[in-house]
């Protein structure tokens, strides 16, 4: 199964580069089901893989002038605080056996995977939806919108800290709809936010798990190759046109995780 895991790692990078999100939400299922890693450890590994991949993608967008650093920090700082609190204070409080329904015991790993599956289904809905493309050149940093962005950043940080997903599917709509940012700039800025969130989240809680650095760096390296491939493809393909198809793919995986963890 590992060979499929490495192939899927390329897809993580490609989707991050093309659509600025979605790739990170594949990382935990790939680690759990193709590499056989425990869910809690997978959420930690995911932060590193997504963080490294996103940095490479962000550099490409930065060179094109498609990163708004002020917005990245407005959105990113509350995210980082939220991630730190979630991984260091909330996750350790979740018991190994969360609850029992009849003969079904919901362990901590199953609980995290079910939350993750729900997040995937939500992400798929956001991707399948046909949003209106905005082409405004000026970024609107009005006071009310900034407060809404801070709130959204905190929510993204909570989800990133809990299940290891970068949250690009939440970040990009917030940047486009709240701050009126053009789509390509939203993708580039999203990658900066995701990389900050993920790497700070990883290093703030890495002592909680034993890290297989060989596996982690290998998967990260392959994801970076995917980022570079996606960067080249973005010159010829509009990533937003691929979003609905990728959304359906994410939906199928989310449903699969739910059915597998509850019934098998």
Secondary structure, 3 states (H helix, E strand, C coil): CHHHHHHHHHHHHHHHHHHCCCCHHHHHHHHHHHCCCCHHHHHHHHHHHHHHHHHHHHHHHHHCCCCCHHHHHHHHHHHHHHHHHHHHHHHHHCCCEEEEECCEEEEHHHHHHHHHHHHHHHHHHHHHCCCCCCCCCCCCCCHHHHHHHHHHHHHHHHHHHHHCCCCHHHHHHHHHHCCCCCHHHHHHHHHHHHHHHHHHHHHHHHHHCCCCHHHHHHHHHHHHHHHHHHHHHCCCCCHHHHHHHHHHHHHHHHHHHHHHHHHC
